[in-house]
């Protein structure tokens, strides 16, 4: 999928853009597939990106394109600056987004998508400025009066990922935080927590799907 296709699809009225991922959410077997993947700790990242896209009105491919540059979908990744997880959330940013465990793929991706949505809103839908803000911080973008020189390569990499066709994030293993409050036999099972949050979100989206006219926009 090209950048121009994503942008064009984001402007469609009366329907959703075909990202190649939306059908996974609507499929009858989605909930069971998700439950199975979560029960053994092997988390379907593509399913989470779909939920994040629906939740924040973004193309899942855009979120994936950012995540691929940030960590190549590694949930355990930590940068030299201390950015954590798949979407490389800084500790302060994670706290501000309500992320309590940045190494939890669900929390991390949802937090990263929320932050990307915030940057797009802040910069009036300008994708390049939003990506620069995700990379360097909105304060840095404002300070430079636009895209900092060191963010151009980052933006180009994200767009290259979008131009490269369907992005598959795959799976990640997460066994839960040691201080999460779950007993060892309960951890993922994930059981009560992440499974239920995802399934509730899917049900909510399915119930609201007939009312939504501008999905996958950014």
C-alpha positions in Angstrom: 0.0 0.0 0.0 1.4 3.4 -1.0 1.4 6.6 1.0 -0.9 8.1 -1.7 -3.3 5.2 -1.4 -3.5 5.5 2.4 -4.1 9.2 2.1 -6.7 8.7 -0.6 -8.5 6.0 1.4 -8.5 8.2 4.4 -10.7 10.7 2.6 -13.4 8.1 1.5 -16.9 8.9 2.7 -19.6 6.3 3.6 -17.2 3.4 4.0 -13.9 2.2 5.3 -10.6 2.2 3.5 -9.4 -1.2 2.4 -6.2 -1.7 4.4 -6.2 -5.4 4.0 -6.5 -5.8 7.8 -10.1 -4.7 8.6 -11.6 -8.0 7.7 -9.7 -9.7 10.5 -11.8 -7.7 13.0 -15.1 -8.5 11.4 -14.4 -12.1 10.9 -16.4 -14.6 12.9 -13.4 -16.4 14.1 -11.4 -13.4 15.2 -12.4 -13.5 18.9 -11.5 -17.1 19.3 -8.2 -16.7 17.4 -7.3 -13.8 19.7 -8.3 -15.7 22.8 -6.2 -18.7 21.7 -3.2 -16.6 21.0 -3.4 -14.7 24.3 -4.0 -17.8 26.4 -0.5 -19.1 25.7 1.3 -15.7 25.8 1.9 -15.6 22.0 0.2 -12.4 21.2 -1.0 -11.6 17.7 0.4 -8.2 17.1 -1.5 -7.6 13.9 -4.8 -8.0 15.7 -3.7 -5.4 18.2 -2.7 -3.0 15.5 -6.2 -3.5 14.0 -7.8 -2.6 17.3 -5.5 0.4 17.7 -6.4 1.6 14.2 -10.1 1.3 14.9 -9.8 2.9 18.3 -7.9 6.0 17.1 -9.2 6.3 13.6 -5.8 5.5 12.0 -4.7 3.1 9.3 -3.2 0.0 10.9 -0.6 0.1 8.2 0.5 3.6 9.3 0.9 2.5 12.9 2.8 -0.6 11.8 5.0 1.5 9.5 6.0 3.6 12.5 6.5 0.6 14.8 8.7 -1.2 12.2 11.0 1.8 12.2 10.9 2.2 15.9 11.6 -1.4 17.1 11.0 -3.8 14.2 8.1 -5.1 16.4 10.3 -6.1 19.3 8.4 -5.9 22.5 11.5 -6.1 24.6 13.4 -3.3 22.8 15.0 -0.5 24.8 16.8 2.4 23.2 19.9 4.1 24.6 17.6 7.0 25.5 15.3 4.7 27.4 12.4 4.4 24.9 10.6 1.1 25.5 8.8 -1.6 23.5 7.3 -1.9 20.1 6.4 1.8 19.6 9.4 3.0 21.6 7.6 5.0 24.3 9.7 7.2 26.5 8.9 6.7 30.2 7.3 10.1 30.7 5.3 9.8 27.5 4.1 6.3 28.5 2.9 7.6 31.9 1.0 10.5 30.2 -0.7 8.0 27.9 -1.8 5.8 30.8 0.6 3.0 29.9 1.5 1.2 33.1 3.7 -1.5 31.5 5.4 -0.4 28.3 6.6 -4.0 27.6 3.0 -5.2 27.4 2.4 -5.2 23.6 -1.2 -4.3 23.9 -0.6 -1.3 26.2 2.4 -0.2 24.2 0.7 -0.3 20.8 -2.5 1.3 22.0 -0.4 4.0 23.7 1.7 4.6 20.6 -1.3 4.8 18.4 -2.9 7.3 20.8 0.2 9.4 20.8 0.4 9.3 16.9 -3.2 10.4 16.8 -2.5 13.3 19.2 0.4 14.4 17.0 -1.7 14.3 13.9 -4.4 16.4 15.6 -1.8 18.8 17.0 -0.3 19.4 13.5 -3.6 19.6 11.7 -3.3 16.3 9.9 0.1 17.0 8.4 1.7 13.5 8.3 5.3 14.7 8.0 5.0 17.0 10.9 3.2 14.4 13.0 5.9 11.8 12.2 8.6 14.3 13.1 6.9 15.0 16.4 6.6 11.3 17.1 10.3 10.9 16.4 11.7 14.1 18.0 8.9 15.4 20.2 6.4 18.2 19.4 8.4 20.7 21.3 11.4 20.1 19.0 9.2 20.5 15.9 7.9 23.8 17.2 11.4 24.9 18.2 12.7 24.2 14.6 9.6 25.8 13.0 9.0 22.6 11.1 10.7 19.2 10.5 14.2 19.0 12.2 16.9 18.0 9.7 17.6 14.8 11.6 13.9 13.6 11.3 13.8 13.5 7.5 15.4 10.1 7.4 12.9 8.8 9.9 10.0 10.1 7.9 11.3 8.6 4.7 11.7 5.2 6.4 8.1 5.2 7.6 6.9 6.2 4.2 9.0 3.6 2.6 7.4 1.0 4.8 4.0 2.2 3.7 5.1 2.0 0.0 6.4 -1.5 0.5 3.0 -3.3 0.6 1.2 -5.1 3.4 3.1 -5.0 6.7 3.0 -8.2 8.8 3.9 -7.6 12.5 3.7 -11.3 13.5 3.6 -12.3 17.1 5.3 -11.5 20.4 5.6 -13.4 23.6 4.6 -11.7 26.8 4.3 -13.5 30.1 3.2 -10.6 32.2 4.9 -8.3 34.7 6.2 -9.9 37.9 4.5 -7.2 39.9 1.2 -7.4 37.9 -0.7 -9.1 40.7 -1.3 -12.3 38.8 -0.3 -15.7 40.2 2.0 -17.7 38.0 -0.8 -20.0 36.9 -2.9 -17.0 35.9 -0.5 -15.0 33.9 -1.8 -15.0 30.3 -4.4 -16.7 30.6 -3.7 -13.0 30.3 -6.5 -13.9 31.1 -8.9 -11.7 32.7 -7.0 -8.6 31.7 -5.7 -8.3 28.1 -8.0 -10.8 26.6 -11.1 -9.2 28.0 -10.0 -5.7 27.0 -9.3 -6.7 23.4 -12.5 -8.7 23.1 -14.6 -5.9 24.6 -13.0 -3.5 22.2 -13.8 -5.8 19.2 -17.5 -6.1 20.4 -17.7 -2.4 20.8 -16.4 -1.7 17.3 -18.7 -4.3 15.7 -21.7 -2.7 17.4 -20.7 0.7 16.2 -19.6 -0.3 12.7 -22.8 0.7 11.0 -22.5 4.2 12.3 -18.9 4.8 11.3 -18.3 6.6 8.1 -14.7 7.8 8.3 -12.6 4.9 9.6 -8.9 4.6 9.0 -8.3 8.3 8.5 -5.3 10.3 9.6 
